[in-house]
Amino acid sequence: MIINRSFRLTLFSLFKINQLRKTHTFETVRVRFAPSPTGYLHLGGLRTALYNYLFAKSHNGAFILRIEDTDQTRKVEGALEALVSDLEWAGIVYNEGPGTGTYGPYVQSERLNIYQEHIKLLLENGSAYKCFCTERRLNILRRDAIRSQRIPKYDNRCRNLSHTEISEKMKAGTPYCIRFKLTSDCQSFEDLIYGGIAYDVSLNEGDPVLMKSDGFPTYHFANVVDDHMMKITHVLRGVEWQISTTKHLLIYRGFGWTPPLFGHLPLIVNSDGTKLSKRQSDVKVEDYRNKGILPLALVNYITLSGGGFDHVSGAGIRLRTMDELTQEFKIDKISSHPSRLNPDLLEECNRLDMKRYLKQPKLSGQLVEKLKQLVKKTYPDHQTDLSEENIASVLTWATSRVTRIEDLLTPKYGFLWILPSSSVDMDEALLRKLVDQLVKIRSFDEDSLKGFLKAFAEDNGVKFPLLMKSLRAVLSGLKEGPGVAEMMELLGKDRSLERIKAVLR
């Protein structure tokens, strides 16, 4: 369930929101990205991390990485390392997190003593209580509610146990969890993206569990305690958590703490409005990396889908650096509507990022080396031309024709790398004549070459298609690829002549 702007607020709720707004004064903006190590980093998670990072940097604040691993049954080995790798690849580096910072530990499973200390505070002030209900009883409650077409929720039975009853159950060693006492009042808050929100959580839920019987906290409890202890000032997270925010506000009130400000990011959906699915390709950040998408291209793609920036109509796509994104980020420009992905924008962003790489010597060198290794892997049994000059020339040419360097490894572009065989069925005298005339021409662009080759075929009584077929074999040894003139332009005058002369040796 997602609460939208149309949710009606009472005058009292609006008054409370205005009062809450007045109480928030921050010396330093502190935000956090708090994923669970249960698998890969997906686009939604990257968007949440990115917008938290940009918000913090735009206010000279701190970006914190916190790992929420209280559900140990879902923990995946190596997920944390993969997550940090994906964030760093995207240019998102945390100021505090595992391994650094003064408010740690930053992994929840290492903070169990902190949660135990804080749950005692809520038990002592009467905001929480021990619940001894068995799983069997809870299942019966759930089935009865569904059968009666009521909302399944806990009936708060253990809330009213006497001290004597509690003592007896404790002496008997009866397992228990700890629940929070919900109150029947409409909590409200000002969502930084959606506006005013009001919701009475007790209408749809029974008292929620704060501490499970195994001694681990639930998400809701650990989340509140950690955000307070780590001095988080703003919580930017997915809209799926919006409905839980009023519950969190009640827990803050139970502790007597001032809550942070909250903003919820809308869902990311496909171009047709359907929900992204784990079964689809291109959901994992790792998939984008493996398929040749460059970091800044993916980052810009997310911002183009989710807002947060001024957009000049008709200005086309502008690839922003991370510094430019930080300077131009505006939280009030984030749309509250679902963020629709447009794959065409991703391809254009990647093409622009390729051009950016080639303009900077260090980045250009990285791209050249990456392509060199990919060619070696793709054509291990062929004699190839992997000179830096050739690769750099190919990349410059490619930015107007392909959007990923992996596209240059398809059979269509094999001629760029594979040196042709020296055995070609073509009249040697005609070939020498062609070389002599090619040496003399000044313009070696595609259009000039097309005109020259047509005139050469006509002057020498050769059918143009037959000449093109023979030249293709001489230049590439392949049956497919770009037109011969385009191929020659890309190879350049020297390499084209070198390949033709190789047949004459």
N, C-alpha and C positions, 0 to 999 in steps of 0.2 A: 504493500500500500504506500503510495506516494502522496504527500500533502502538497497541494499547489497554492498559487497565489489567491485563488478564489475562495479559499477557506475563510469563513466569516469569523471575525474577531469581535469580541465584546468590547465596550468602551473601557471596562476594567482591565481587560487584557492589553489593550493599547496603552493604557496608563502604565502598566507594569513594564512593558517593552521600553517605553520612553525613560522610565526610571532606571532600568537596567543599562540602557545606553549611556546614561549620565555617569554611572558608577565605574565604567571601564576607562582607566587611564593606564597607558603602558609606557614604560621607559624604553624597553627593547622588545620588538616583535619576535616571538618565538613560535615556530610552527613545527609540526612533526608529520612524517609519513610512517605509518605503523602497519606494515603488511604482516601476514602470517607466512611462515616458511613451509607452505603446504604444496608448493609446485612452482610453476613458472610465473614470471612477471608478464601480465597481459597489458593490452593497450589502455584499459581503464585504470590500472594501477600506475602505469607510466604517466598518464594524464594527471592523476592525483598528485604524484610525486613532483611532476614538473610545475604545476600551478602553486603548490606549497613552496617550492624552491624559488620561483619567480617572485612570489609575494614577499617572502623573507628578504631576498636580495634587493628588491625594490624599496624596502624600508630599512636597509642596512641591519637586518635582523639575523636570526640563526635558524638554520634548517636542521632538524633532528631526525635521525633514523632510529626507530624503535621496533623491535621484533616481538610480535605478539604470538607467542608459542604456548599459551596455556592449554590448548587442546593438543596434548602430546600424541594422541592416537592418529592425528592427521599430519604430523610432522614428516617432511620428506628430507632424507639425507642429501646434503649438498645444495638444497634450495636457497639457503642464506647466501652462500658464496656466489651462486648464479645470479641472484637478485642484485647483489652489490655490483657484480660485473656488468649487468645490463644498465644499471643506473650510471655507472662511471662511463660506460660506452656512450650514453646519451648526453654526457656532460653535466650530470647531476651529482655533485659531490657534497656529502653531508658535513656539517660543522661539528656535530656531536652524534655519537652512535657507538656501536660495538667497537671497542678498542680506543675510543677517545671521548673526552668530555667529563664534566664535573658533577653531572646529575645521574650517573649510572648506578647500577648496571642498566644497560639499555636492552636487555633480553629479559622478557617477563618471567621465564622459568628460573631466572637467577634472582628474582625479587620476592620470592614467596614469603620470606620473613617480614617484609614491608607490608604485604597484604594481611598477614596474620595480626600484625600490630594495629592496623587500621580497622579491621573487622571488629576488634574488641571495642573500639571507640563507639561504633554504631550499636553494638550490643549493650554497652553501658548506658548510652543515652536513650535507649528505647526505640531507635530507628530500625533495628533489625532483630530477628529472633531465630531460634533453632527450630528446624522443621524435621520431624522424625517420620514423615510419611514414606511408605515404601513405594518402589517403582510400580508394584502391582496395583496399589490403590490409585496412583496417579493415572495409570492406564485405564482403570475402570471409570474414573472421572471423565477422561477424554472420550471414551466410547459412549458413555451415557449422554454427554453433551452433544455429540454428533448425531446420536439416535434421536435426540429431542430437538435437533436443529438449533442448538444454542452454540455460542462461541466457546470452544474448549479453553478452559482456564482453571487454574488452581483455586480452590474454594477457601484458602487462607485458614484452614482448620487449626493449624498449630500456632497461629498468632495468639490465640487466647488460652494456651495451656498455663496452668498454675505453676508456681515455683516448685511445688511438691511433685507434680507430674513430670516436670522437666528433670528434677533430681533423680527420680526413680528410673527414668529412661536412660539417664547418663550412667547411673550405677549398673544398669543391666547391659551396658555397652551397645545400646541401640544406635546404629549409624544415623547420622543426621547431616543435613546441609544447613546453610544459613540464608534466610530470605530477608528481603527489604520490605518494610511496610509502606505500601503505596497509599497515598491519600487521595480522596475524591475531590480534587480541585483541578481546574483547567490551567495547566502550565503553558506559558507562552514565551516566545523569544523572537528576536529579529534576525531572520536568516539573511546573511550578507548577499545572497543571490536571489532567493525566493521572496524576500520580504517578511511580513508578519505571519507567524505560525502559532496556532494555539491548539492544544490537544489534551484531552483527559485520558491518560493511559490506562487508568483503572477501569474504564468502561469495557476494555477488550482484553485485559490481562489480569491474572491474579498476581499476588506478591512474587516478584522475580527472585531467582536464586542469585546470591552474591558469591557465596563460597560453596563449592561442591564437596561432597562427602570425602573425596580423595585429598582434600586440602588445597586444591587448585582453585583460583578465582575464576569467575565467569568473565567474559569479555567486558560486560557493562561495568562491573566493579573495578577491575584492573585498569580499564580505560580511564575512568574518573580519577582514581588514585594517582596513576602515572602522570596524567596531564597536569594535575595540581602540583605534584612533587617536582616535576620537570619545568614548572613555571610556563606552561604553554599558554599563549595569549589568544591565539586564533586556531580554530579547528576547521580545516577544509577537507572534506571527505565526500564520498559518493552519496547520492541522494537516497540510496537504499537505507542509509542510517538516519535519515531525517526523522522518521517516526519514533526512533529510539531516543531522540535528543531530550524530549520532555521527561523521560524516565531518568536520564542522566542528570537533568537539572534538579530533580527531586533528591537524588543521591548527594549532589553538591549541597543542597539545603540541609540534608541530614548531617553533613559534616560541619555546616556553617561556613562553607567556602564560597568565594566569588567565582562563578564559572567563567570560562573564556568566551569569546564570541564564536559563533558557528556559521559556516557557509557550506552549502551542499551542492556538489557538482552534478549536473544532469547526466542521464544515461548516454552512453555512446551506442549508436545503432548503425545498421547498414544503410546504404543509400536509399533503399526502399522502405526504411523505417522498421525493419525487422530486427530483433534482438541479436547481438553478436553471440555466437555459440562456440564453445570449446571444440566442437567437432569440425568447425570451419577452419580453413587455413588462414594464415595471417591474423591470428589473434595473439600469439606469443611474440614478444619483442625479439626473442631468439630467432624466430622464423624470418622476421624482417632482416635481421643481421645476416643470416645465412643466405638470403636471396639477393644480397647486394645493395640493400638500402643503406644509405649513409646516415650517420647520427643526426646531423642537423636537419636533414630532409624529413626524418620521421618526427622530430620535435616540431618543426614547422607545420607538418601535416596535421598534427594534433591540435595546434592552436588555430589553424584554419577551420577546423571542424567545431571547436568548442568555444570560440570567442575569447574575450579578454583583451581585445585590441581594437583600436579604431581602424575601420576599413574604408578606404577611399573607393567609391564606386567607379568601375571602369579602369582602375589603375593596374589591373592584372596581379599576378602573384609576385610578391617580393620576398626573397629568402632573407630572414633576419638572423643575425648571429645571436648567441646567447646573451651577450651584453646588450644588444638592441632589444631583444625580447624583454630583458629585465627593465630597461629604461621605459619601455612603452606599455608594459603590463598594467592593466586597470581592472580591478576585481569587479567594479560595477558594470563592466562591459561583457562579463560572462553571461551568456544567455541561459534562461531557465528552461528552454525547450531542449528536447533530446538532441545530442550532437550527431548529425548525419555525416558519415564518412563518404568521401568521394575519391575512389581509387585513382581517377585521372589526376587529381591534385597531388597525390603522392608521387606519381611518375614525373610530373613537372618539377616538383620540389627536388627530387633526386637528380634530375638533369641539371638544375640550377646549382646544386651542391657540387656536382662533378666539375662544373665550370669554375666554381669558387676554389676547389682544390687545385686546379691547374694554374691558377693565377698566383699561388703561393708556393715558392720553391720547396719548402719542407713537406707540405701536404701533397704537392705534385709528386715528389719522390716516393711517398708512401703509396700513392695510387699506382704509380709505375711498377713498383716492386710487387704489389698485390696482384696486378694483372700478369706480371711475368710468371709468378708462381702458379697462377690459375692456368696459364697456357701450357706450362710444363706438365701440369697434372692432366690436362685435357688431351694433349698430343705427345704422350711419352715416347712413342715409337717413330716420330717424324723428325726430319731435319727442319728446324725452325729458325726464324729471324727474330731474336729477342734482344736486339740492340736497344739501348735506352732511347736512341734517336727515333727508331721505328715505333716503339711503344708510345712515346710522347706524341709523335705525329698522329698515330691512330686515335689516341684519346682526344686530341684537339678536334679532329675530324668527327669523332663519334658523338660529341655533345649536341650536335644538331640532328642526330639520326637515331640514337638509342638513349635509354634512360638509366640503364644499369650496365656496368662493365661486364657482367656475366653474359649479356647479350652478344658480346663480341666473341664468344666462344662457340657460337652455333655454327653448323656447317656452312651457312651462308657467308660467314666472314672468315672461313678457314684460310683463304688466300692471304690474309694479313700476316699469318704466322708461318704457314707451311711453305717451304721453298719447293718450287715445281721440279719435276723430273727433267733431265737434260735431253730426253728422247721425245721429240715432237714431230709429227708428220706435217712439215711445211717446207715449201720451196726455199732452199738456203739463199739463193741469189735475191729473191724477193725480200727475204728477211734482212739481208745486209743492206738493201736499198732503203728499207723502212728505218733501219737504225741510222743510216746516214742523214735521212731527212728529219728524223726526230731530234737528232743532235742540234740541228740548226733552228728549230722553232723556239720562239721566245716564251709564248704563253702556254703553260702546261695545265690550264684549268679544264674542267670537264667539257664545257661548251666548245672551247677552241679545239680540243682533241677530237670531239665528235666530227667537227667540220673537216679537220685534217684527214682523219681516217676514211671518211666518205670520199673525199677527193682522191686520196691515195688509191683506194680500191678502183675507182672509175678510171684513173689515169693508167693503171696497170692491168686493166681488164680482168679484175678479180671480183667475184660476187661478194658484196659487202657482208652478208651473213656468214659466208665461209671464212672470210678474213677474221671476223669477230670470234668465230669458234676456234680458229687456230691461235689467235692471240690470247684468248682466255686460257687455253692449254699451256701456252708459253709462260704466261704471267702467274698462273695459279695452280695449274695441274688439276683443277676442279671443274665440275660440270655446271655448277650453279654459283651465284653470288651477284654482286652489283654489276651494272653495265661495265664494259671494258674501259670506256673513257673515264668513268668514275673511279674504277679500280686503279687506273694509271695515275690519276690525280692524287689519290690517296697514297699510293706507293711513292710518288714523287718522280721527278725526271731521272735522277741518278739510279734509284733502285729499279725503276722500270727498264731502263737501258741495260742495267746489270743482269736482270733476269733474261732479257732477250738475247744478250750476248752470250750468256751461259750455254744456250742451245747451239751457238755457232762454234764453240770451242771444240 
